[in-house]
């Protein structure tokens, strides 16, 4: 069916499940077949270690798909986040088989066997305000710059693959025996805490459900979050009410841009921003200008311009989804 009409509202749901997937290729084939009869759009990643995805569509279709996915991988249920979007945050549906559903790059890390201690959102504030607890943001630098918990350490990573090197170079289980970590939806922390236990850390905690569940449960007047939260779709960020935030994304370098950055003389919509203006070649600027023109023309025709490059960015980001 794949109805791609833009009239909403749409449910946006992120989910993941670490569990043994016996035949990822067969699961992909079955999901592709199922999705042909829905209007769901987004990305689902499959690996031997489990499934990970963010999808959007009508509420009943989204929830029926997640229920069907749970049956397919023989688990009782798959927890998922719920947000609303007035327009579709994705343009395509893609199911991909990967080596990992979130790419840490270290073999043998299995959250089903060993994982850190889950901390519910209602207990999180008390934990991270303790002086003997090191609070670490497991997300990437472009996510941290949009918002984070007050006092959190920024590992300055470009991708989750760099996080193990940060732990080895900047942390020590003797000096930092108690570590609390968080990410967008919880998946990165599952692997990060499992890895740190393997490295000899004794007390490793992580926020159950991630930042999005914290927003869902904790009132703003009690929140220790500062800023917005980066998400892996066209909303770019959400605020603490889980509504679309004030950031836009640079099409050239994928950095989230606030209002001040969009006022810069180096910001050209769809072409460049203060972060990448000086590094772009004239050839690349020309390509981006043409792409931006095609997008504007498509919008005038009330059509969606869907480029391979744009969808590749969404899929690549989902591999680091938290």
C-alpha positions as CSV (number, residue, x, y, z in Angstrom):
1,X,0.0,0.0,0.0
2,X,2.6,2.5,1.1
3,X,0.4,5.6,1.2
4,X,2.8,8.5,1.7
5,X,0.2,11.3,2.2
6,X,1.4,14.0,4.5
7,X,-1.9,14.6,6.5
8,X,-1.5,13.6,10.2
9,X,-1.3,13.2,13.0
10,X,1.2,10.3,12.8
11,X,2.6,8.2,15.6
12,X,6.4,8.0,15.8
13,X,7.7,5.0,17.7
14,X,11.2,4.0,18.4
15,X,11.9,0.5,19.7
16,X,14.6,-2.1,20.2
17,X,15.0,-5.6,21.6
18,X,18.1,-7.6,22.3
19,X,17.3,-11.2,21.6
20,X,18.6,-14.0,19.4
21,X,17.3,-13.6,15.8
22,X,17.8,-17.0,14.2
23,X,17.5,-16.0,10.5
24,X,17.8,-12.2,9.9
25,X,17.5,-12.5,6.2
26,X,14.2,-14.5,6.4
27,X,12.9,-11.9,9.0
28,X,13.7,-9.1,6.6
29,X,11.9,-10.8,3.8
30,X,8.8,-11.4,6.0
31,X,8.8,-7.8,7.3
32,X,9.1,-6.4,3.8
33,X,6.1,-8.5,2.7
34,X,4.1,-7.3,5.8
35,X,5.0,-3.6,5.3
36,X,3.8,-3.6,1.7
37,X,0.3,-3.6,3.0
38,X,0.8,-0.7,5.4
39,X,1.5,3.0,5.2
40,X,4.3,2.7,7.7
41,X,7.6,4.6,6.9
42,X,10.9,4.6,8.7
43,X,13.8,2.2,9.2
44,X,14.2,-1.2,10.9
45,X,17.6,-2.8,11.5
46,X,17.9,-6.6,12.1
47,X,21.0,-8.5,13.4
48,X,21.6,-11.8,15.1
49,X,21.6,-9.8,18.4
50,X,18.1,-8.3,17.9
51,X,16.1,-5.6,16.3
52,X,16.1,-1.8,16.4
53,X,13.9,0.7,14.6
54,X,12.1,4.0,14.4
55,X,8.9,4.1,12.3
56,X,5.9,6.4,11.8
57,X,2.4,6.0,10.6
58,X,-1.2,5.7,11.8
59,X,-1.3,4.6,15.5
60,X,-3.1,1.3,14.9
61,X,-0.7,0.3,12.0
62,X,2.4,1.2,14.0
63,X,1.4,-0.8,17.1
64,X,0.1,-3.8,15.0
65,X,3.5,-3.9,13.3
66,X,5.5,-3.9,16.5
67,X,3.2,-6.6,17.9
68,X,3.8,-8.7,14.7
69,X,7.5,-8.1,15.0
70,X,7.5,-9.4,18.6
71,X,5.8,-12.6,17.4
72,X,8.3,-13.0,14.6
73,X,11.3,-12.9,16.9
74,X,9.4,-15.0,19.5
75,X,9.4,-12.5,22.4
76,X,6.3,-11.6,24.5
77,X,6.5,-7.9,23.6
78,X,8.8,-5.1,22.4
79,X,8.7,-1.9,24.4
80,X,8.3,1.2,22.3
81,X,8.3,5.0,22.7
82,X,5.3,7.1,21.5
83,X,5.5,10.6,20.0
84,X,3.2,12.5,17.7
85,X,4.1,14.3,14.5
86,X,1.9,16.6,12.3
87,X,3.8,15.6,9.2
88,X,5.6,12.4,8.3
89,X,9.2,12.4,9.7
90,X,10.3,9.8,7.2
91,X,9.9,9.5,3.4
92,X,10.6,5.8,2.9
93,X,10.4,2.4,4.6
94,X,13.7,0.4,4.8
95,X,14.5,-2.9,6.5
96,X,18.2,-3.7,6.7
97,X,20.2,-6.6,7.9
98,X,23.3,-5.5,9.9
99,X,26.1,-7.0,11.9
100,X,24.9,-5.0,15.0
101,X,21.6,-3.2,15.7
102,X,23.7,-0.5,17.3
103,X,27.3,-0.3,16.2
104,X,29.8,-0.5,19.1
105,X,32.3,-2.5,17.0
106,X,33.4,-4.9,19.8
107,X,32.6,-8.6,19.4
108,X,31.2,-10.6,22.3
109,X,29.2,-7.7,24.0
110,X,25.8,-9.2,24.8
111,X,23.4,-7.2,27.0
112,X,21.2,-10.4,27.3
113,X,24.0,-11.9,29.4
114,X,25.4,-8.9,31.3
115,X,24.1,-5.3,31.6
116,X,24.3,-2.4,34.0
117,X,21.7,-1.5,36.6
118,X,18.5,0.1,35.2
119,X,17.4,3.3,37.0
120,X,13.8,4.4,36.5
121,X,13.3,8.1,35.5
122,X,11.7,8.8,38.9
123,X,14.9,7.8,40.7
124,X,17.4,9.3,38.2
125,X,17.7,12.8,39.7
126,X,18.7,11.4,43.0
127,X,21.4,9.2,41.5
128,X,23.0,11.8,39.2
129,X,23.2,14.4,42.0
130,X,25.4,12.1,44.1
131,X,29.0,13.3,44.4
132,X,30.4,9.8,44.1
133,X,28.7,9.1,40.7
134,X,30.3,10.1,37.4
135,X,27.6,11.1,34.9
136,X,28.5,10.3,31.3
137,X,26.5,11.1,28.1
138,X,27.0,8.1,25.7
139,X,25.7,10.1,22.7
140,X,27.7,11.9,20.1
141,X,29.0,15.5,20.2
142,X,26.3,16.9,17.9
143,X,23.6,15.5,20.2
144,X,25.3,16.8,23.4
145,X,25.5,20.3,22.0
146,X,21.7,20.4,21.6
147,X,21.0,19.4,25.2
148,X,22.1,17.2,28.1
149,X,21.7,16.6,31.8
150,X,23.4,19.2,33.9
151,X,26.9,18.2,34.9
152,X,27.1,15.4,32.4
153,X,30.5,14.6,30.8
154,X,30.7,14.9,27.0
155,X,32.9,12.2,25.5
156,X,33.3,14.2,22.3
157,X,32.6,11.2,20.0
158,X,31.5,11.5,16.4
159,X,29.9,8.0,16.5
160,X,29.2,5.3,19.0
161,X,32.1,3.3,17.6
162,X,34.4,5.8,19.3
163,X,32.9,5.4,22.8
164,X,35.1,2.4,23.8
165,X,38.3,4.4,23.0
166,X,37.0,7.2,25.1
167,X,36.4,4.8,28.0
168,X,39.9,3.4,27.7
169,X,41.6,6.8,27.4
170,X,39.6,8.9,29.8
171,X,38.1,6.7,32.5
172,X,39.4,4.3,35.0
173,X,37.4,1.7,37.1
174,X,39.5,2.5,40.1
175,X,39.0,6.3,39.9
176,X,35.5,6.1,38.6
177,X,33.9,3.1,40.3
178,X,30.3,4.4,40.0
179,X,29.2,5.5,36.6
180,X,25.7,6.6,35.4
181,X,25.1,6.8,31.7
182,X,22.2,7.8,29.5
183,X,21.2,8.0,25.8
184,X,18.1,8.9,23.7
185,X,16.1,5.7,24.0
186,X,18.2,3.3,26.0
187,X,19.8,1.1,23.4
188,X,23.3,2.5,23.4
189,X,23.5,2.3,27.2
190,X,22.6,-1.4,27.0
191,X,25.8,-2.1,25.1
192,X,27.9,0.6,26.8
193,X,27.1,-0.8,30.3
194,X,27.7,-4.4,29.2
195,X,31.1,-3.3,27.8
196,X,32.1,-1.4,30.9
197,X,31.3,-4.4,33.2
198,X,33.6,-6.4,30.9
199,X,36.3,-3.8,31.5
200,X,36.1,-4.1,35.3
201,X,33.6,-1.4,36.4
202,X,31.6,-2.6,39.3
203,X,28.7,-0.2,39.6
204,X,27.3,0.9,36.2
205,X,23.9,2.5,36.0
206,X,21.8,3.6,33.0
207,X,18.5,5.5,32.6
208,X,15.8,3.0,31.8
209,X,13.9,4.1,28.7
210,X,16.4,6.8,28.0
211,X,16.0,10.6,27.7
212,X,12.6,10.3,25.9
213,X,11.1,8.3,28.8
214,X,12.5,10.8,31.3
215,X,10.8,13.6,29.4
216,X,7.6,11.5,29.4
217,X,7.6,11.0,33.2
218,X,9.4,13.9,34.8
219,X,7.7,17.4,34.9
220,X,9.8,20.2,33.6
221,X,9.9,21.9,37.0
222,X,11.6,18.8,38.4
223,X,13.8,18.1,35.4
224,X,17.6,18.3,35.4
225,X,17.7,18.4,31.6
226,X,19.1,21.5,29.9
227,X,18.1,22.1,26.3
228,X,16.4,19.9,23.8
229,X,17.0,16.3,22.6
230,X,18.3,15.3,19.2
231,X,16.2,12.7,17.4
232,X,16.9,10.7,14.3
233,X,14.3,12.0,11.9
234,X,13.2,15.2,10.2
235,X,12.0,16.7,13.5
236,X,15.7,17.0,14.3
237,X,15.0,17.8,18.0
238,X,12.2,17.4,20.5
239,X,11.6,19.5,23.6
240,X,10.7,18.3,27.1
241,X,7.0,18.1,26.1
242,X,8.1,15.7,23.3
243,X,7.0,18.2,20.7
244,X,9.2,19.2,17.7
245,X,12.0,21.5,18.8
246,X,13.6,24.7,17.4
247,X,16.5,23.1,15.6
248,X,17.0,22.5,11.9
249,X,19.6,20.3,10.3
250,X,22.3,21.4,7.9
251,X,22.0,19.3,4.7
252,X,25.7,19.5,4.1
253,X,27.2,18.4,7.4
254,X,24.1,17.2,9.3
255,X,24.8,19.4,12.3
256,X,21.7,20.6,14.2
257,X,21.4,24.4,14.0
258,X,19.7,26.7,16.5
259,X,18.1,30.0,15.6
260,X,21.3,32.0,16.2
261,X,23.4,29.7,13.9
262,X,20.7,30.1,11.2
263,X,21.2,33.9,11.3
264,X,24.9,33.5,10.4
265,X,26.2,34.9,7.1
266,X,27.5,31.4,6.5
267,X,24.1,29.8,6.7
268,X,22.5,29.1,3.3
269,X,19.4,26.9,3.6
270,X,20.1,23.4,2.3
271,X,23.7,24.3,1.3
272,X,25.9,25.3,4.2
273,X,26.2,26.4,7.9
274,X,28.8,28.0,10.2
275,X,30.1,24.5,11.0
276,X,30.9,23.5,7.4
277,X,31.0,26.6,5.2
278,X,34.8,26.9,5.0
279,X,35.3,23.2,4.3
280,X,32.9,22.8,1.4
281,X,34.3,22.7,-2.1
282,X,32.6,24.8,-4.8
283,X,31.6,21.5,-6.5
284,X,29.8,20.3,-3.4
285,X,28.1,23.7,-2.9
286,X,26.9,23.5,-6.4
287,X,25.5,20.0,-6.0
288,X,23.7,21.1,-2.8
289,X,22.3,24.2,-4.4
290,X,20.8,22.1,-7.2
291,X,19.4,19.6,-4.7
292,X,17.9,22.4,-2.7
293,X,16.3,23.8,-5.8
294,X,14.8,20.4,-6.7
295,X,13.4,20.1,-3.2
296,X,11.7,23.6,-3.5
297,X,10.3,22.8,-6.9
298,X,8.9,19.5,-5.5
299,X,7.3,21.3,-2.6
300,X,5.7,23.8,-5.0
301,X,4.2,20.8,-6.9
302,X,3.0,19.4,-3.5
303,X,5.4,16.4,-3.9
304,X,8.1,15.0,-1.7
305,X,11.7,15.1,-3.0
306,X,13.3,11.8,-1.9
307,X,17.0,11.6,-2.4
308,X,19.2,8.6,-1.8
309,X,21.6,10.7,0.0
310,X,19.0,12.0,2.5
311,X,17.7,8.6,3.2
312,X,21.2,7.2,3.7
313,X,21.8,9.8,6.4
314,X,18.6,8.7,8.2
315,X,19.7,5.0,8.1
316,X,23.3,5.8,9.1
317,X,22.0,7.8,12.1
318,X,19.7,5.0,13.2
319,X,22.7,2.7,13.5
320,X,23.8,5.0,16.3
321,X,20.3,5.4,17.7
322,X,19.9,5.6,21.5
